[in-house]
Amino acid sequence: MSRYMHLSIYDEENIDKIMVALSSKIRREILRLVDQSSYNVLEVARELKIPVSTAAFHINKLQDADLINIQIKPGQRGASKIISRKIDEVNINCSVPSGIAEVATTNLNIPIGSYADCCVTPSCGMASEKNMIGFDDTPGVFFSPEKLNAQIIWFTSGYVEYKVPNYFMNKVAPIGLSFSMEICSEAPNYRNDWKSDISFWVNGKEICTWTSPGDLGGRRGRMNPEWWSELSTQYGLMKTIRINCDGTYLDENRASDVKINNLNIEKDDYFTLRIGVKPDAKNLGGINLFGEKFGDYQQNIMMRIDYKAN
């Protein structure tokens, strides 16, 4: 369940935050501590034998660098912060693309329920962090206005498609596109060995397919609300897809020959990202897509676009 952070040498602000976060021995100890489990601030202070105020200070620095997840959990004596891992590897690209003197970057946070089009088959459904949305196995629910509150979405075959704005590029050519999300298969209740071929399209062009190993359960997802049944899907895997001038990469492994200039994402007022399972997929095992309040990772669909600066 690895998640990668990709940075360009031009991302000076983000690189500075990362360097500050990692410059402290205590902060590195906190990252090692939360690698396999989650802790609240008091537990971090107790494990590292430091004052609570010191632990809180260092945790804030790690959060500022986007290296950890923090979830607020209500309790009898007030709310507490639950800290867990978010990033496993930071990659910094130090090369300058040919003919490009300066690169601009835009990051987008896309809620999973903000899709603009869909076509799904049962079993299917969605839920917010508070309750189910509509009824199970009813595709019409996917057109409900309440879909914007969705924190988990599931279906057997079909797709959800997002329209992504591109006005900030001002019609200049992009040089890189990456997106990450927590995702897995969809089986009745859950089955850890339930394979599914999940495909991704940008502007209608298929860029790659990933075979999910299963619909994952057996322990609670770190972000899941208390009302969510332990017999249901619990968490997914964090997958990162990156498209540049060389091709398409899935978690740093080459996935296809589709290049960024094949996608024309700068041509219109928006471009589309489609996530789905083909009806004729070899492993027709469905899909679960997680928002920031479900699963193991406190994030929605995160997208990054690199383009030539004006």
Contacts in CASP RR format, 6 or more apart in sequence:
PFRMAT RR
TARGET T0000
AUTHOR 0000-0000-0000
METHOD contacts of the structure
MODEL  1
MSRYMHLSIYDEENIDKIMVALSSKIRREILRLVDQSSYNVLEVARELKI
PVSTAAFHINKLQDADLINIQIKPGQRGASKIISRKIDEVNINCSVPSGI
AEVATTNLNIPIGSYADCCVTPSCGMASEKNMIGFDDTPGVFFSPEKLNA
QIIWFTSGYVEYKVPNYFMNKVAPIGLSFSMEICSEAPNYRNDWKSDISF
WVNGKEICTWTSPGDLGGRRGRMNPEWWSELSTQYGLMKTIRINCDGTYL
DENRASDVKINNLNIEKDDYFTLRIGVKPDAKNLGGINLFGEKFGDYQQN
IMMRIDYKAN
1 235 0 8 1.000
1 236 0 8 1.000
1 237 0 8 1.000
1 238 0 8 1.000
1 296 0 8 1.000
2 88 0 8 1.000
2 89 0 8 1.000
2 238 0 8 1.000
2 251 0 8 1.000
3 86 0 8 1.000
3 87 0 8 1.000
3 88 0 8 1.000
3 89 0 8 1.000
3 180 0 8 1.000
3 238 0 8 1.000
3 240 0 8 1.000
3 297 0 8 1.000
4 87 0 8 1.000
4 88 0 8 1.000
4 89 0 8 1.000
4 90 0 8 1.000
4 91 0 8 1.000
4 180 0 8 1.000
4 240 0 8 1.000
4 251 0 8 1.000
4 252 0 8 1.000
5 18 0 8 1.000
5 66 0 8 1.000
5 87 0 8 1.000
5 89 0 8 1.000
5 90 0 8 1.000
5 91 0 8 1.000
6 91 0 8 1.000
6 93 0 8 1.000
6 178 0 8 1.000
6 240 0 8 1.000
6 242 0 8 1.000
6 304 0 8 1.000
7 14 0 8 1.000
7 15 0 8 1.000
7 18 0 8 1.000
7 90 0 8 1.000
7 91 0 8 1.000
7 92 0 8 1.000
7 93 0 8 1.000
8 92 0 8 1.000
8 93 0 8 1.000
8 103 0 8 1.000
8 105 0 8 1.000
8 306 0 8 1.000
9 15 0 8 1.000
9 92 0 8 1.000
9 93 0 8 1.000
9 94 0 8 1.000
9 95 0 8 1.000
9 96 0 8 1.000
10 102 0 8 1.000
10 103 0 8 1.000
10 104 0 8 1.000
10 105 0 8 1.000
11 105 0 8 1.000
14 65 0 8 1.000
14 66 0 8 1.000
15 92 0 8 1.000
17 64 0 8 1.000
17 65 0 8 1.000
17 66 0 8 1.000
18 65 0 8 1.000
18 67 0 8 1.000
18 90 0 8 1.000
20 61 0 8 1.000
20 65 0 8 1.000
21 27 0 8 1.000
21 61 0 8 1.000
21 62 0 8 1.000
21 64 0 8 1.000
21 65 0 8 1.000
21 67 0 8 1.000
22 28 0 8 1.000
22 65 0 8 1.000
24 58 0 8 1.000
24 61 0 8 1.000
26 48 0 8 1.000
26 50 0 8 1.000
26 54 0 8 1.000
26 58 0 8 1.000
27 58 0 8 1.000
27 61 0 8 1.000
27 62 0 8 1.000
29 48 0 8 1.000
30 44 0 8 1.000
30 48 0 8 1.000
30 55 0 8 1.000
30 58 0 8 1.000
30 59 0 8 1.000
30 62 0 8 1.000
30 68 0 8 1.000
30 83 0 8 1.000
31 62 0 8 1.000
31 67 0 8 1.000
31 68 0 8 1.000
31 85 0 8 1.000
33 39 0 8 1.000
33 44 0 8 1.000
33 47 0 8 1.000
33 48 0 8 1.000
34 44 0 8 1.000
34 68 0 8 1.000
34 83 0 8 1.000
34 84 0 8 1.000
34 85 0 8 1.000
35 85 0 8 1.000
37 84 0 8 1.000
38 82 0 8 1.000
38 83 0 8 1.000
38 84 0 8 1.000
38 222 0 8 1.000
39 47 0 8 1.000
39 82 0 8 1.000
39 83 0 8 1.000
39 84 0 8 1.000
40 73 0 8 1.000
40 80 0 8 1.000
40 81 0 8 1.000
40 82 0 8 1.000
40 83 0 8 1.000
41 52 0 8 1.000
41 55 0 8 1.000
41 56 0 8 1.000
41 59 0 8 1.000
41 80 0 8 1.000
41 81 0 8 1.000
41 83 0 8 1.000
42 52 0 8 1.000
42 80 0 8 1.000
44 55 0 8 1.000
44 59 0 8 1.000
44 83 0 8 1.000
45 51 0 8 1.000
45 52 0 8 1.000
45 54 0 8 1.000
45 55 0 8 1.000
48 55 0 8 1.000
59 68 0 8 1.000
59 70 0 8 1.000
59 81 0 8 1.000
59 83 0 8 1.000
62 68 0 8 1.000
63 70 0 8 1.000
66 86 0 8 1.000
66 87 0 8 1.000
67 86 0 8 1.000
67 87 0 8 1.000
68 83 0 8 1.000
68 84 0 8 1.000
68 85 0 8 1.000
68 86 0 8 1.000
68 87 0 8 1.000
69 83 0 8 1.000
69 84 0 8 1.000
69 85 0 8 1.000
69 86 0 8 1.000
69 222 0 8 1.000
69 223 0 8 1.000
69 297 0 8 1.000
69 298 0 8 1.000
69 299 0 8 1.000
70 81 0 8 1.000
70 82 0 8 1.000
70 83 0 8 1.000
70 298 0 8 1.000
71 81 0 8 1.000
71 82 0 8 1.000
71 84 0 8 1.000
71 222 0 8 1.000
71 223 0 8 1.000
71 298 0 8 1.000
72 79 0 8 1.000
72 80 0 8 1.000
72 81 0 8 1.000
72 82 0 8 1.000
73 79 0 8 1.000
73 80 0 8 1.000
73 81 0 8 1.000
73 82 0 8 1.000
82 222 0 8 1.000
84 222 0 8 1.000
84 296 0 8 1.000
84 298 0 8 1.000
86 297 0 8 1.000
86 298 0 8 1.000
86 299 0 8 1.000
91 252 0 8 1.000
97 103 0 8 1.000
97 175 0 8 1.000
97 245 0 8 1.000
100 175 0 8 1.000
100 308 0 8 1.000
102 308 0 8 1.000
102 309 0 8 1.000
103 175 0 8 1.000
103 306 0 8 1.000
103 307 0 8 1.000
103 308 0 8 1.000
103 309 0 8 1.000
104 168 0 8 1.000
104 306 0 8 1.000
104 307 0 8 1.000
104 308 0 8 1.000
104 309 0 8 1.000
104 310 0 8 1.000
105 304 0 8 1.000
105 305 0 8 1.000
105 306 0 8 1.000
105 307 0 8 1.000
106 168 0 8 1.000
106 169 0 8 1.000
106 304 0 8 1.000
106 305 0 8 1.000
106 307 0 8 1.000
107 302 0 8 1.000
107 303 0 8 1.000
107 304 0 8 1.000
108 164 0 8 1.000
108 165 0 8 1.000
108 302 0 8 1.000
108 303 0 8 1.000
108 304 0 8 1.000
108 305 0 8 1.000
109 299 0 8 1.000
109 300 0 8 1.000
109 301 0 8 1.000
109 302 0 8 1.000
110 162 0 8 1.000
110 164 0 8 1.000
110 273 0 8 1.000
110 300 0 8 1.000
110 301 0 8 1.000
110 302 0 8 1.000
110 303 0 8 1.000
111 148 0 8 1.000
111 150 0 8 1.000
111 291 0 8 1.000
111 300 0 8 1.000
111 301 0 8 1.000
112 150 0 8 1.000
112 151 0 8 1.000
112 152 0 8 1.000
112 153 0 8 1.000
112 160 0 8 1.000
112 181 0 8 1.000
112 289 0 8 1.000
112 290 0 8 1.000
112 291 0 8 1.000
112 300 0 8 1.000
112 301 0 8 1.000
113 126 0 8 1.000
113 147 0 8 1.000
113 148 0 8 1.000
113 149 0 8 1.000
113 150 0 8 1.000
113 153 0 8 1.000
113 160 0 8 1.000
114 148 0 8 1.000
114 162 0 8 1.000
115 147 0 8 1.000
115 160 0 8 1.000
115 161 0 8 1.000
115 162 0 8 1.000
116 161 0 8 1.000
116 162 0 8 1.000
116 163 0 8 1.000
116 272 0 8 1.000
117 160 0 8 1.000
117 161 0 8 1.000
118 142 0 8 1.000
118 143 0 8 1.000
118 158 0 8 1.000
118 159 0 8 1.000
118 160 0 8 1.000
118 161 0 8 1.000
119 158 0 8 1.000
119 159 0 8 1.000
120 139 0 8 1.000
120 142 0 8 1.000
120 155 0 8 1.000
120 156 0 8 1.000
120 157 0 8 1.000
120 158 0 8 1.000
120 159 0 8 1.000
120 160 0 8 1.000
121 139 0 8 1.000
121 155 0 8 1.000
121 156 0 8 1.000
121 157 0 8 1.000
121 158 0 8 1.000
121 279 0 8 1.000
122 136 0 8 1.000
122 137 0 8 1.000
122 138 0 8 1.000
122 139 0 8 1.000
122 155 0 8 1.000
122 156 0 8 1.000
123 136 0 8 1.000
123 137 0 8 1.000
123 154 0 8 1.000
123 155 0 8 1.000
123 156 0 8 1.000
123 186 0 8 1.000
123 188 0 8 1.000
124 136 0 8 1.000
124 137 0 8 1.000
124 138 0 8 1.000
124 139 0 8 1.000
124 141 0 8 1.000
124 142 0 8 1.000
124 154 0 8 1.000
124 155 0 8 1.000
124 156 0 8 1.000
125 132 0 8 1.000
125 133 0 8 1.000
125 134 0 8 1.000
125 136 0 8 1.000
125 137 0 8 1.000
125 138 0 8 1.000
125 141 0 8 1.000
125 142 0 8 1.000
125 153 0 8 1.000
125 154 0 8 1.000
125 155 0 8 1.000
126 132 0 8 1.000
126 133 0 8 1.000
126 134 0 8 1.000
126 141 0 8 1.000
126 142 0 8 1.000
126 147 0 8 1.000
126 150 0 8 1.000
126 152 0 8 1.000
126 153 0 8 1.000
126 154 0 8 1.000
127 133 0 8 1.000
127 150 0 8 1.000
127 151 0 8 1.000
127 152 0 8 1.000
127 228 0 8 1.000
127 294 0 8 1.000
128 146 0 8 1.000
128 149 0 8 1.000
128 150 0 8 1.000
128 151 0 8 1.000
129 151 0 8 1.000
129 225 0 8 1.000
129 293 0 8 1.000
129 294 0 8 1.000
130 149 0 8 1.000
130 225 0 8 1.000
130 227 0 8 1.000
131 227 0 8 1.000
133 141 0 8 1.000
133 144 0 8 1.000
133 146 0 8 1.000
133 147 0 8 1.000
133 149 0 8 1.000
133 150 0 8 1.000
134 141 0 8 1.000
134 144 0 8 1.000
134 146 0 8 1.000
135 141 0 8 1.000
139 155 0 8 1.000
141 147 0 8 1.000
142 155 0 8 1.000
142 160 0 8 1.000
150 291 0 8 1.000
151 290 0 8 1.000
151 291 0 8 1.000
151 292 0 8 1.000
151 293 0 8 1.000
151 294 0 8 1.000
152 233 0 8 1.000
152 288 0 8 1.000
152 289 0 8 1.000
152 290 0 8 1.000
152 291 0 8 1.000
152 294 0 8 1.000
152 295 0 8 1.000
153 160 0 8 1.000
153 288 0 8 1.000
153 289 0 8 1.000
154 186 0 8 1.000
154 233 0 8 1.000
154 286 0 8 1.000
154 287 0 8 1.000
154 288 0 8 1.000
154 289 0 8 1.000
155 186 0 8 1.000
155 277 0 8 1.000
155 286 0 8 1.000
155 287 0 8 1.000
156 186 0 8 1.000
156 277 0 8 1.000
156 284 0 8 1.000
156 285 0 8 1.000
156 286 0 8 1.000
157 276 0 8 1.000
157 277 0 8 1.000
157 278 0 8 1.000
157 279 0 8 1.000
157 281 0 8 1.000
157 284 0 8 1.000
157 286 0 8 1.000
158 276 0 8 1.000
158 277 0 8 1.000
158 278 0 8 1.000
158 279 0 8 1.000
159 201 0 8 1.000
159 274 0 8 1.000
159 275 0 8 1.000
159 276 0 8 1.000
159 277 0 8 1.000
160 274 0 8 1.000
160 275 0 8 1.000
160 276 0 8 1.000
160 289 0 8 1.000
161 201 0 8 1.000
161 272 0 8 1.000
161 273 0 8 1.000
161 274 0 8 1.000
161 275 0 8 1.000
162 272 0 8 1.000
162 273 0 8 1.000
162 274 0 8 1.000
162 301 0 8 1.000
163 270 0 8 1.000
163 271 0 8 1.000
163 272 0 8 1.000
164 265 0 8 1.000
164 270 0 8 1.000
164 271 0 8 1.000
164 272 0 8 1.000
164 273 0 8 1.000
164 303 0 8 1.000
165 269 0 8 1.000
165 270 0 8 1.000
166 265 0 8 1.000
166 266 0 8 1.000
166 268 0 8 1.000
166 269 0 8 1.000
166 270 0 8 1.000
166 271 0 8 1.000
166 305 0 8 1.000
167 269 0 8 1.000
168 305 0 8 1.000
169 266 0 8 1.000
169 305 0 8 1.000
169 307 0 8 1.000
170 310 0 8 1.000
171 266 0 8 1.000
171 267 0 8 1.000
172 266 0 8 1.000
172 307 0 8 1.000
172 308 0 8 1.000
172 310 0 8 1.000
173 261 0 8 1.000
173 266 0 8 1.000
173 307 0 8 1.000
173 308 0 8 1.000
174 260 0 8 1.000
174 265 0 8 1.000
174 266 0 8 1.000
174 305 0 8 1.000
174 306 0 8 1.000
174 307 0 8 1.000
175 244 0 8 1.000
175 245 0 8 1.000
175 260 0 8 1.000
175 306 0 8 1.000
175 307 0 8 1.000
175 308 0 8 1.000
176 242 0 8 1.000
176 243 0 8 1.000
176 244 0 8 1.000
176 245 0 8 1.000
176 260 0 8 1.000
176 305 0 8 1.000
176 306 0 8 1.000
176 307 0 8 1.000
177 202 0 8 1.000
177 242 0 8 1.000
177 243 0 8 1.000
177 244 0 8 1.000
177 260 0 8 1.000
177 263 0 8 1.000
177 265 0 8 1.000
177 303 0 8 1.000
177 304 0 8 1.000
177 305 0 8 1.000
177 306 0 8 1.000
178 240 0 8 1.000
178 241 0 8 1.000
178 242 0 8 1.000
178 243 0 8 1.000
178 303 0 8 1.000
178 304 0 8 1.000
179 240 0 8 1.000
179 241 0 8 1.000
179 273 0 8 1.000
179 301 0 8 1.000
179 302 0 8 1.000
179 303 0 8 1.000
179 304 0 8 1.000
180 238 0 8 1.000
180 239 0 8 1.000
180 240 0 8 1.000
180 241 0 8 1.000
180 299 0 8 1.000
180 301 0 8 1.000
180 302 0 8 1.000
181 238 0 8 1.000
181 239 0 8 1.000
181 275 0 8 1.000
181 289 0 8 1.000
181 290 0 8 1.000
181 299 0 8 1.000
181 300 0 8 1.000
181 301 0 8 1.000
181 302 0 8 1.000
182 235 0 8 1.000
182 236 0 8 1.000
182 237 0 8 1.000
182 238 0 8 1.000
182 239 0 8 1.000
182 289 0 8 1.000
182 290 0 8 1.000
182 291 0 8 1.000
182 295 0 8 1.000
182 296 0 8 1.000
182 297 0 8 1.000
182 299 0 8 1.000
183 198 0 8 1.000
183 212 0 8 1.000
183 236 0 8 1.000
183 237 0 8 1.000
183 239 0 8 1.000
183 275 0 8 1.000
183 287 0 8 1.000
183 288 0 8 1.000
183 289 0 8 1.000
183 290 0 8 1.000
184 196 0 8 1.000
184 212 0 8 1.000
184 214 0 8 1.000
184 215 0 8 1.000
184 216 0 8 1.000
184 233 0 8 1.000
184 235 0 8 1.000
184 236 0 8 1.000
184 237 0 8 1.000
184 287 0 8 1.000
184 288 0 8 1.000
185 191 0 8 1.000
185 194 0 8 1.000
185 195 0 8 1.000
185 196 0 8 1.000
185 198 0 8 1.000
185 212 0 8 1.000
185 213 0 8 1.000
185 214 0 8 1.000
185 215 0 8 1.000
185 285 0 8 1.000
185 286 0 8 1.000
185 287 0 8 1.000
185 288 0 8 1.000
186 194 0 8 1.000
186 196 0 8 1.000
186 215 0 8 1.000
186 233 0 8 1.000
186 285 0 8 1.000
186 286 0 8 1.000
186 287 0 8 1.000
186 288 0 8 1.000
187 194 0 8 1.000
187 214 0 8 1.000
187 215 0 8 1.000
187 285 0 8 1.000
187 286 0 8 1.000
189 231 0 8 1.000
189 232 0 8 1.000
189 233 0 8 1.000
190 215 0 8 1.000
190 216 0 8 1.000
190 217 0 8 1.000
190 218 0 8 1.000
190 231 0 8 1.000
190 232 0 8 1.000
190 233 0 8 1.000
190 234 0 8 1.000
191 214 0 8 1.000
191 215 0 8 1.000
192 213 0 8 1.000
192 214 0 8 1.000
192 215 0 8 1.000
192 216 0 8 1.000
192 217 0 8 1.000
192 218 0 8 1.000
193 213 0 8 1.000
193 214 0 8 1.000
194 214 0 8 1.000
194 215 0 8 1.000
194 285 0 8 1.000
195 211 0 8 1.000
195 212 0 8 1.000
195 213 0 8 1.000
195 214 0 8 1.000
195 283 0 8 1.000
195 285 0 8 1.000
196 211 0 8 1.000
196 212 0 8 1.000
196 214 0 8 1.000
196 215 0 8 1.000
196 277 0 8 1.000
196 281 0 8 1.000
196 283 0 8 1.000
196 284 0 8 1.000
196 285 0 8 1.000
196 286 0 8 1.000
196 287 0 8 1.000
197 209 0 8 1.000
197 210 0 8 1.000
197 211 0 8 1.000
197 212 0 8 1.000
197 277 0 8 1.000
197 278 0 8 1.000
197 281 0 8 1.000
197 282 0 8 1.000
197 283 0 8 1.000
197 284 0 8 1.000
197 285 0 8 1.000
198 209 0 8 1.000
198 210 0 8 1.000
198 211 0 8 1.000
198 212 0 8 1.000
198 275 0 8 1.000
198 276 0 8 1.000
198 277 0 8 1.000
198 286 0 8 1.000
198 287 0 8 1.000
199 206 0 8 1.000
199 208 0 8 1.000
199 209 0 8 1.000
199 210 0 8 1.000
199 275 0 8 1.000
199 276 0 8 1.000
199 277 0 8 1.000
199 278 0 8 1.000
199 281 0 8 1.000
200 206 0 8 1.000
200 207 0 8 1.000
200 208 0 8 1.000
200 209 0 8 1.000
200 210 0 8 1.000
200 241 0 8 1.000
200 273 0 8 1.000
200 274 0 8 1.000
200 275 0 8 1.000
200 276 0 8 1.000
201 207 0 8 1.000
201 272 0 8 1.000
201 273 0 8 1.000
201 274 0 8 1.000
202 243 0 8 1.000
202 263 0 8 1.000
202 265 0 8 1.000
202 271 0 8 1.000
202 272 0 8 1.000
202 273 0 8 1.000
202 274 0 8 1.000
203 263 0 8 1.000
203 264 0 8 1.000
203 265 0 8 1.000
203 271 0 8 1.000
203 272 0 8 1.000
204 272 0 8 1.000
204 274 0 8 1.000
205 258 0 8 1.000
205 262 0 8 1.000
205 263 0 8 1.000
206 258 0 8 1.000
207 241 0 8 1.000
207 243 0 8 1.000
207 248 0 8 1.000
207 255 0 8 1.000
207 256 0 8 1.000
207 258 0 8 1.000
207 263 0 8 1.000
208 241 0 8 1.000
208 248 0 8 1.000
208 250 0 8 1.000
208 255 0 8 1.000
208 256 0 8 1.000
208 258 0 8 1.000
210 239 0 8 1.000
210 250 0 8 1.000
210 255 0 8 1.000
211 283 0 8 1.000
212 237 0 8 1.000
212 285 0 8 1.000
212 287 0 8 1.000
213 237 0 8 1.000
215 233 0 8 1.000
215 285 0 8 1.000
215 288 0 8 1.000
216 233 0 8 1.000
216 234 0 8 1.000
216 235 0 8 1.000
216 236 0 8 1.000
216 237 0 8 1.000
217 233 0 8 1.000
217 234 0 8 1.000
217 235 0 8 1.000
218 230 0 8 1.000
218 234 0 8 1.000
219 234 0 8 1.000
219 235 0 8 1.000
220 230 0 8 1.000
220 234 0 8 1.000
221 234 0 8 1.000
221 235 0 8 1.000
221 294 0 8 1.000
221 295 0 8 1.000
221 296 0 8 1.000
222 235 0 8 1.000
222 295 0 8 1.000
222 296 0 8 1.000
222 297 0 8 1.000
223 290 0 8 1.000
223 292 0 8 1.000
223 293 0 8 1.000
223 294 0 8 1.000
223 295 0 8 1.000
223 296 0 8 1.000
223 297 0 8 1.000
223 298 0 8 1.000
224 234 0 8 1.000
224 235 0 8 1.000
224 294 0 8 1.000
224 295 0 8 1.000
225 293 0 8 1.000
225 294 0 8 1.000
228 294 0 8 1.000
233 288 0 8 1.000
234 295 0 8 1.000
235 290 0 8 1.000
235 295 0 8 1.000
235 296 0 8 1.000
236 288 0 8 1.000
236 290 0 8 1.000
236 295 0 8 1.000
236 296 0 8 1.000
238 296 0 8 1.000
238 297 0 8 1.000
239 250 0 8 1.000
239 251 0 8 1.000
240 250 0 8 1.000
240 251 0 8 1.000
241 248 0 8 1.000
241 249 0 8 1.000
241 250 0 8 1.000
241 255 0 8 1.000
242 248 0 8 1.000
242 249 0 8 1.000
243 249 0 8 1.000
243 258 0 8 1.000
243 259 0 8 1.000
243 260 0 8 1.000
243 263 0 8 1.000
244 259 0 8 1.000
244 260 0 8 1.000
245 259 0 8 1.000
245 260 0 8 1.000
245 261 0 8 1.000
246 259 0 8 1.000
247 254 0 8 1.000
247 256 0 8 1.000
247 257 0 8 1.000
247 258 0 8 1.000
247 259 0 8 1.000
247 260 0 8 1.000
248 254 0 8 1.000
248 255 0 8 1.000
248 256 0 8 1.000
248 257 0 8 1.000
248 258 0 8 1.000
248 259 0 8 1.000
249 255 0 8 1.000
263 271 0 8 1.000
264 271 0 8 1.000
265 271 0 8 1.000
265 305 0 8 1.000
266 307 0 8 1.000
273 301 0 8 1.000
273 303 0 8 1.000
275 287 0 8 1.000
275 289 0 8 1.000
276 287 0 8 1.000
277 284 0 8 1.000
277 285 0 8 1.000
277 286 0 8 1.000
277 287 0 8 1.000
290 297 0 8 1.000
291 299 0 8 1.000
291 300 0 8 1.000
291 301 0 8 1.000
292 298 0 8 1.000
292 299 0 8 1.000
292 300 0 8 1.000
END
